[in-house]
Amino acid sequence: MSLEVRSFEAYGFKIEVHAGGRRVWPPSFKRFINDKMDSGELNVGEVTKTCNVSQSLVYKWRADVKASRISHLGVRADGQGASALAVRTVATLVLSEW
């Protein structure tokens, strides 16, 4: 018994569709959509029609991309990552000397 994985193409990306009908949207696809929306080349309506998804899912993709970019900078969701700590430390030093 093997699970059949089908796929379709959207904006040049291969999107897998699992046996139960669940589509798997790759992170690179989400980044592409986010970048195209930021540049004005795509809007939410176009993405929802092309991909047959809800507006809320498109906005979730955008949030996922933003969270991914923040985590790559070393900042945790609570703002306590290394970069945030460095900024707070420098700000404290500057303010204490002022």
FIVO-725636 format. One record per residue: residue number from 1; y, z, x of N, C-alpha, C, O, CB in turn. Coordinates in Angstrom, 3 decimals, always signed. Glycine has a CB too. Example, Ala and Ser with C-alpha at 12.3 -4.5 7.8 and 13.67 -1.06 7.14 Angstrom:
! residues 2
PT  resi        nv        nw        nu       cav       caw       cau        cv        cw        cu        ov        ow        ou       cbv       cbw       cbu
PT     1    -5.690    +7.800   +13.190    -4.500    +7.800   +12.300    -3.300    +7.800   +13.200    -3.319    +8.465   +14.236    -4.473    +9.046   +11.308
PT     2    -2.250    +7.080   +12.850    -1.060    +7.140   +13.670    +0.030    +7.870   +12.900    +1.138    +8.039   +13.409    -0.598    +5.725   +14.084
This chain:
! residues 98
PT  resi        nv        nw        nu       cav       caw       cau        cv        cw        cu        ov        ow        ou       cbv       cbw       cbu
PT     1    -1.174    +0.000    +0.837    +0.000    +0.000    +0.000    +1.249    +0.000    +0.891    +1.550    +1.009    +1.529    -0.008    +1.219    -0.957
PT     2    +1.961    -1.099    +0.937    +3.175    -1.168    +1.746    +4.384    -1.303    +0.828    +4.308    -1.892    -0.250    +3.112    -2.354    +2.748
PT     3    +5.487    -0.747    +1.279    +6.725    -0.854    +0.531    +7.419    -2.147    +0.920    +7.673    -2.404    +2.097    +7.641    +0.367    +0.784
PT     4    +7.717    -2.940    -0.068    +8.390    -4.208    +0.182    +9.882    -3.972    +0.363   +10.505    -3.271    -0.434    +8.133    -5.201    -0.969
PT     5   +10.448    -4.550    +1.400   +11.884    -4.459    +1.640   +12.459    -5.861    +1.522   +12.151    -6.750    +2.316   +12.200    -3.830    +3.045
PT     6   +13.298    -6.036    +0.513   +13.998    -7.311    +0.331   +15.388    -7.152    +0.919   +15.773    -6.062    +1.342   +14.065    -7.733    -1.189
PT     7   +16.122    -8.220    +0.943   +17.492    -8.128    +1.435   +18.345    -9.230    +0.812   +17.830   -10.195    +0.245   +17.527    -8.222    +2.977
PT     8   +19.639    -9.064    +0.930   +20.588   -10.096    +0.538   +21.741   -10.039    +1.538   +21.816    -9.123    +2.357   +21.091    -9.896    -0.949
PT     9   +22.623   -11.008    +1.468   +23.728   -11.081    +2.413   +25.050   -10.849    +1.693   +25.290   -11.386    +0.612   +23.738   -12.439    +3.132
PT    10   +25.904   -10.037    +2.316   +27.251    -9.806    +1.810   +28.205    -9.814    +2.999   +28.033    -9.045    +3.945   +27.344    -8.457    +1.013
PT    11   +29.199   -10.675    +2.949   +30.185   -10.793    +4.019   +29.524   -10.991    +5.382   +30.028   -10.501    +6.393   +31.073    -9.557    +4.049
PT    12   +28.404   -11.704    +5.412   +27.719   -11.998    +6.663   +26.800   -10.892    +7.159   +26.226   -11.014    +8.241   +28.718   -12.293    +7.704
PT    13   +26.646    -9.815    +6.395   +25.775    -8.704    +6.769   +24.504    -8.738    +5.931   +24.538    -9.065    +4.745   +26.502    -7.353    +6.595
PT    14   +23.393    -8.402    +6.554   +22.121    -8.296    +5.845   +22.033    -6.899    +5.226   +22.080    -5.889    +5.929   +20.906    -8.569    +6.809
PT    15   +21.907    -6.865    +3.905   +21.814    -5.604    +3.175   +20.388    -5.463    +2.655   +19.932    -6.277    +1.852   +22.854    -5.542    +2.001
PT    16   +19.690    -4.437    +3.112   +18.312    -4.227    +2.685   +18.276    -3.629    +1.285   +19.109    -2.797    +0.924   +17.570    -3.316    +3.676
PT    17   +17.285    -4.075    +0.500   +17.047    -3.530    -0.835   +15.615    -3.021    -0.845   +14.670    -3.803    -0.744   +17.292    -4.608    -1.971
PT    18   +15.458    -1.716    -0.965   +14.129    -1.117    -0.949   +13.424    -1.334    -2.278   +14.049    -1.740    -3.257   +14.217    +0.376    -0.635
PT    19   +12.130    -1.067    -2.314   +11.289    -1.354    -3.477   +11.852    -0.769    -4.771   +11.745    -1.394    -5.826    +9.894    -0.819    -3.246
PT    20   +12.441    +0.407    -4.702   +13.006    +1.032    -5.898   +14.346    +0.452    -6.309   +14.913    +0.868    -7.320   +13.155    +2.500    -5.675
PT    21   +14.863    -0.501    -5.546   +16.138    -1.131    -5.861   +17.325    -0.535    -5.121   +18.455    -1.001    -5.266   +16.383    -1.044    -7.320
PT    22   +17.065    +0.493    -4.330   +18.148    +1.135    -3.581   +18.600    +0.238    -2.444   +17.795    -0.220    -1.633   +17.701    +2.506    -3.035
PT    23   +19.910    -0.005    -2.399   +20.491    -0.818    -1.330   +20.927    +0.084    -0.184   +21.437    +1.181    -0.407   +21.689    -1.651    -1.854
PT    24   +20.726    -0.380    +1.031   +21.091    +0.397    +2.213   +22.251    -0.323    +2.900   +22.086    -1.412    +3.449   +19.864    +0.574    +3.192
PT    25   +23.426    +0.306    +2.860   +24.642    -0.286    +3.411   +24.822    +0.210    +4.841   +25.074    +1.397    +5.043   +25.887    +0.066    +2.537
PT    26   +24.701    -0.666    +5.841   +24.801    -0.247    +7.238   +26.202    +0.272    +7.581   +27.188    -0.192    +7.009   +24.440    -1.410    +8.159
PT    27   +26.295    +1.230    +8.509   +27.601    +1.728    +8.939   +28.520    +0.607    +9.443   +29.729    +0.655    +9.220   +27.419    +2.768   +10.031
PT    28   +27.958    -0.392   +10.114   +28.788    -1.498   +10.609   +29.407    -2.284    +9.455   +30.524    -2.786    +9.576   +27.953    -2.439   +11.494
PT    29   +28.687    -2.392    +8.334   +29.209    -3.057    +7.136   +30.370    -2.237    +6.561   +31.407    -2.789    +6.194   +28.082    -3.242    +6.067
PT    30   +30.185    -0.923    +6.487   +31.233    -0.050    +5.951   +32.495    -0.133    +6.817   +33.607    -0.169    +6.291   +30.732    +1.415    +5.870
PT    31   +32.322    -0.165    +8.150   +33.479    -0.309    +9.043   +34.176    -1.645    +8.822   +35.405    -1.715    +8.804   +33.046    -0.180   +10.514
PT    32   +33.384    -2.715    +8.654   +33.932    -4.045    +8.409   +34.782    -4.040    +7.125   +35.914    -4.525    +7.116   +32.787    -5.091    +8.302
PT    33   +34.220    -3.490    +6.057   +34.932    -3.431    +4.773   +36.220    -2.628    +4.934   +37.281    -3.052    +4.476   +34.033    -2.802    +3.667
PT    34   +36.127    -1.475    +5.581   +37.301    -0.625    +5.799   +38.381    -1.377    +6.570   +39.548    -1.360    +6.181   +36.907    +0.656    +6.556
PT    35   +38.001    -2.030    +7.650   +38.971    -2.760    +8.475   +39.617    -3.901    +7.693   +40.826    -4.115    +7.793   +38.292    -3.310    +9.736
PT    36   +38.818    -4.635    +6.916   +39.356    -5.755    +6.128   +40.288    -5.254    +5.026   +41.279    -5.910    +4.703   +38.208    -6.579    +5.512
PT    37   +39.972    -4.092    +4.448   +40.848    -3.531    +3.418   +42.145    -3.018    +4.048   +43.225    -3.189    +3.481   +40.131    -2.390    +2.656
PT    38   +42.035    -2.390    +5.223   +43.233    -1.911    +5.918   +44.171    -3.054    +6.289   +45.392    -2.901    +6.251   +42.840    -1.141    +7.172
PT    39   +43.592    -4.206    +6.649   +44.415    -5.350    +7.050   +44.916    -6.158    +5.849   +45.726    -7.071    +6.009   +43.623    -6.255    +7.982
PT    40   +44.436    -5.823    +4.650   +44.868    -6.535    +3.444   +44.069    -7.794    +3.157   +44.378    -8.520    +2.212   +46.311    -6.892    +3.563
PT    41   +43.038    -8.065    +3.966   +42.219    -9.259    +3.750   +41.281    -9.101    +2.555   +40.880   -10.093    +1.946   +41.410    -9.572    +5.001
PT    42   +40.930    -7.859    +2.218   +40.096    -7.570    +1.053   +40.737    -6.446    +0.257   +41.494    -5.635    +0.790   +38.646    -7.192    +1.476
PT    43   +40.415    -6.416    -1.040   +40.836    -5.278    -1.846   +39.609    -4.709    -2.565   +38.533    -5.308    -2.550   +41.948    -5.691    -2.868
PT    44   +39.787    -3.563    -3.183   +38.660    -2.876    -3.817   +37.998    -3.765    -4.865   +36.771    -3.811    -4.944   +39.125    -1.563    -4.460
PT    45   +38.781    -4.461    -5.659   +38.231    -5.322    -6.710   +37.313    -6.403    -6.163   +36.245    -6.661    -6.718   +39.351    -5.964    -7.488
PT    46   +37.737    -7.036    -5.070   +36.908    -8.079    -4.454   +35.590    -7.511    -3.942   +34.535    -8.122    -4.107   +37.666    -8.752    -3.306
PT    47   +35.661    -6.335    -3.318   +34.450    -5.721    -2.767   +33.503    -5.306    -3.889   +32.294    -5.512    -3.787   +34.809    -4.501    -1.894
PT    48   +34.045    -4.723    -4.958   +33.174    -4.297    -6.061   +32.474    -5.487    -6.708   +31.305    -5.387    -7.079   +33.984    -3.532    -7.116
PT    49   +33.166    -6.600    -6.845   +32.548    -7.790    -7.444   +31.514    -8.425    -6.517   +30.408    -8.752    -6.948   +33.620    -8.817    -7.798
PT    50   +31.868    -8.599    -5.258   +30.964    -9.250    -4.305   +29.692    -8.440    -4.087   +28.596    -8.995    -4.017   +31.670    -9.466    -2.973
PT    51   +29.849    -7.121    -3.980   +28.714    -6.254    -3.648   +28.063    -5.619    -4.871   +27.037    -4.948    -4.754   +29.161    -5.169    -2.707
PT    52   +28.658    -5.828    -6.044   +28.154    -5.230    -7.284   +28.025    -3.712    -7.141   +26.968    -3.135    -7.394   +26.790    -5.846    -7.664
PT    53   +29.123    -3.086    -6.731   +29.179    -1.636    -6.568   +30.395    -1.092    -7.312   +31.276    -1.848    -7.722   +29.234    -1.247    -5.063
PT    54   +30.429    +0.216    -7.479   +31.561    +0.849    -8.158   +32.723    +1.065    -7.189   +32.550    +1.070    -5.971   +31.134    +2.189    -8.781
PT    55   +33.908    +1.241    -7.766   +35.087    +1.544    -6.953   +34.879    +2.838    -6.180   +35.278    +2.944    -5.020   +36.346    +1.646    -7.835
PT    56   +34.256    +3.821    -6.822   +34.065    +5.108    -6.150   +33.187    +4.962    -4.911   +33.397    +5.673    -3.928   +33.445    +6.125    -7.114
PT    57   +32.206    +4.055    -4.935   +31.369    +3.851    -3.758   +32.176    +3.224    -2.629   +31.996    +3.592    -1.468   +30.160    +2.970    -4.102
PT    58   +33.054    +2.292    -2.945   +33.897    +1.674    -1.915   +34.784    +2.735    -1.270   +34.946    +2.749    -0.050   +34.765    +0.532    -2.519
PT    59   +35.360    +3.622    -2.079   +36.187    +4.692    -1.531   +35.349    +5.683    -0.721   +35.847    +6.257    +0.248   +36.921    +5.422    -2.656
PT    60   +34.093    +5.891    -1.101   +33.199    +6.747    -0.331   +32.922    +6.116    +1.038   +32.890    +6.818    +2.049   +31.875    +6.985    -1.101
PT    61   +32.723    +4.797    +1.069   +32.531    +4.105    +2.345   +33.729    +4.358    +3.254   +33.571    +4.648    +4.440   +32.327    +2.583    +2.123
PT    62   +34.929    +4.244    +2.685   +36.142    +4.449    +3.482   +36.184    +5.872    +4.030   +36.557    +6.087    +5.184   +37.404    +4.164    +2.636
PT    63   +35.801    +6.844    +3.200   +35.765    +8.242    +3.649   +34.704    +8.427    +4.735   +34.918    +9.160    +5.701   +35.482    +9.191    +2.455
PT    64   +33.558    +7.758    +4.572   +32.493    +7.832    +5.580   +32.977    +7.303    +6.930   +32.696    +7.893    +7.973   +31.258    +7.039    +5.116
PT    65   +33.704    +6.189    +6.900   +34.219    +5.590    +8.139   +35.221    +6.539    +8.787   +35.188    +6.751    +9.999   +34.882    +4.207    +7.858
PT    66   +36.102    +7.104    +7.986   +37.097    +8.039    +8.519   +36.403    +9.253    +9.133   +36.767    +9.679   +10.229   +38.080    +8.484    +7.408
PT    67   +35.415    +9.812    +8.447   +34.690   +10.977    +8.964   +33.970   +10.635   +10.260   +33.923   +11.447   +11.184   +33.683   +11.493    +7.923
PT    68   +33.416    +9.446   +10.325   +32.708    +9.015   +11.529   +33.664    +8.897   +12.706   +33.335    +9.304   +13.820   +32.001    +7.679   +11.288
PT    69   +34.830    +8.347   +12.465   +35.817    +8.190   +13.542   +36.320    +9.546   +14.014   +36.550    +9.735   +15.209   +36.999    +7.325   +13.073
PT    70   +36.491   +10.484   +13.105   +36.937   +11.824   +13.477   +35.859   +12.526   +14.290   +36.165   +13.185   +15.284   +37.290   +12.651   +12.224
PT    71   +34.595   +12.392   +13.878   +33.521   +13.066   +14.611   +33.364   +12.479   +16.011   +32.962   +13.188   +16.934   +32.195   +12.955   +13.842
PT    72   +33.673   +11.200   +16.182   +33.604   +10.588   +17.515   +34.701   +11.138   +18.429   +34.577   +11.080   +19.653   +33.725    +9.053   +17.408
PT    73   +35.768   +11.667   +17.841   +36.846   +12.247   +18.627   +36.548   +13.690   +19.018   +37.303   +14.300   +19.776   +38.148   +12.177   +17.855
PT    74   +35.444   +14.238   +18.499   +35.074   +15.605   +18.837   +35.697   +16.656   +17.950   +35.708   +17.836   +18.302   +35.441   +15.883   +20.232
PT    75   +36.221   +16.246   +16.795   +36.815   +17.199   +15.869   +35.836   +17.447   +14.733   +35.398   +16.515   +14.059   +38.179   +16.684   +15.328
PT    76   +35.504   +18.695   +14.533   +34.607   +19.043   +13.442   +35.371   +19.046   +12.135   +36.602   +19.015   +12.131   +33.947   +20.408   +13.685
PT    77   +34.653   +19.082   +11.030   +35.274   +19.075    +9.705   +36.232   +20.251    +9.523   +37.208   +20.136    +8.781   +34.199   +19.109    +8.622
PT    78   +35.974   +21.378   +10.184   +36.856   +22.539   +10.052   +38.032   +22.499   +11.032   +38.801   +23.456   +11.116   +36.060   +23.814   +10.264
PT    79   +38.172   +21.387   +11.775   +39.296   +21.229   +12.694   +39.162   +22.026   +13.970   +40.156   +22.223   +14.669   +40.551   +21.617   +12.017
PT    80   +37.967   +22.494   +14.303   +37.778   +23.366   +15.461   +37.147   +22.663   +16.654   +36.670   +23.337   +17.567   +36.933   +24.535   +15.075
PT    81   +37.126   +21.345   +16.678   +36.511   +20.616   +17.791   +37.328   +20.710   +19.063   +38.411   +21.296   +19.079   +36.322   +19.165   +17.421
PT    82   +36.808   +20.135   +20.117   +37.435   +20.213   +21.431   +38.846   +19.624   +21.437   +39.755   +20.208   +22.026   +36.578   +19.497   +22.453
PT    83   +39.032   +18.488   +20.796   +40.359   +17.866   +20.778   +41.360   +18.728   +20.027   +42.498   +18.891   +20.469   +40.290   +16.476   +20.144
PT    84   +40.945   +19.277   +18.902   +41.836   +20.129   +18.118   +42.194   +21.384   +18.899   +43.340   +21.831   +18.866   +41.187   +20.503   +16.775
PT    85   +41.226   +21.952   +19.598   +41.471   +23.148   +20.406   +42.466   +22.836   +21.523   +43.363   +23.635   +21.791   +40.146   +23.686   +20.998
PT    86   +42.317   +21.694   +22.171   +43.235   +21.311   +23.246   +44.657   +21.153   +22.717   +45.611   +21.594   +23.357   +42.771   +20.005   +23.909
PT    87   +44.799   +20.531   +21.563   +46.128   +20.334   +20.971   +46.763   +21.684   +20.640   +47.939   +21.910   +20.925   +46.036   +19.454   +19.696
PT    88   +45.975   +22.580   +20.034   +46.509   +23.908   +19.688   +46.886   +24.688   +20.950   +47.899   +25.389   +20.963   +45.474   +24.709   +18.858
PT    89   +46.092   +24.574   +21.995   +46.363   +25.286   +23.238   +47.658   +24.795   +23.866   +48.497   +25.603   +24.265   +45.202   +25.118   +24.219
PT    90   +47.828   +23.492   +23.957   +49.060   +22.925   +24.522   +50.254   +23.322   +23.671   +51.292   +23.704   +24.211   +48.964   +21.385   +24.624
PT    91   +50.132   +23.240   +22.363   +51.231   +23.604   +21.464   +51.614   +25.070   +21.647   +52.798   +25.407   +21.645   +50.841   +23.337   +19.998
PT    92   +50.626   +25.934   +21.803   +50.889   +27.355   +22.005   +51.625   +27.597   +23.321   +52.567   +28.387   +23.378   +49.579   +28.146   +21.981
PT    93   +51.187   +26.911   +24.373   +51.847   +27.062   +25.668   +53.285   +26.577   +25.627   +54.182   +27.229   +26.161   +51.083   +26.308   +26.739
PT    94   +53.500   +25.445   +25.000   +54.855   +24.873   +24.922   +55.755   +25.808   +24.120   +56.880   +26.093   +24.529   +54.829   +23.451   +24.272
PT    95   +55.264   +26.282   +22.989   +56.076   +27.151   +22.134   +56.347   +28.505   +22.793   +57.413   +29.090   +22.603   +55.382   +27.360   +20.790
PT    96   +55.379   +28.996   +23.566   +55.577   +30.305   +24.203   +56.625   +30.244   +25.313   +57.258   +31.252   +25.628   +54.253   +30.821   +24.771
PT    97   +56.808   +29.057   +25.907   +57.808   +28.896   +26.961   +59.176   +28.512   +26.413   +60.164   +28.506   +27.147   +57.348   +27.853   +27.951
PT    98   +59.232   +28.201   +25.162   +60.479   +27.714   +24.562   +61.287   +28.849   +24.176   +62.385   +28.675   +23.648   +60.243   +26.825   +23.376
